[in-house]
Amino acid sequence: MIRKNNIIISIVILILLLPVTFMLSGCNAIEPRIDLAEVTEIEILILESFPVQVHVVARGNLPNPCTGIDQIIQSRDENNFQITIKTKYNQEICIPLINPFEETIALDVYGLPAGTYNVNVNGIQDSFTLEIDNILQTI
């Protein structure tokens, strides 16, 4: 009788531990998902300094509290600035609750000649104008 009870207890423990083992092993298998952030608006700020500093304020929404800003990449081709904001999500289950964000990005404008420059942040565009060359003159 004792041997039969031990076998039943062992089977019950095995049945209870199997799902826990599968759940814990699944946590390590989740690959983070990288996406573009949903940018809804940008604002270009030209700071009153010389050389001029230009900042872009990007606002938008993240799809849930488990998603965060992962990387901000900035590049320039002639008069066009391209900014890419990437997000990272690495949870299996997360409540779908819109999470607003705001990021301020300093553009690399030192040494640029006077002119109009375009800015694209994840598809949202605007422009700014440098009235004079943005470089310190040494006398």
Secondary structure by P-SEA (a helix, b strand, c coil): caaaaaaaaaaaaaaaaaaaaaaaaaaaaccbbbbbccccbbbbbbcccccbbbbbbbbbbbccccccccbbbbbbcccbbbbbbbbbbccccccbbbbbbbbbbbcccccccbbbbbbbccccccccccccccccccc
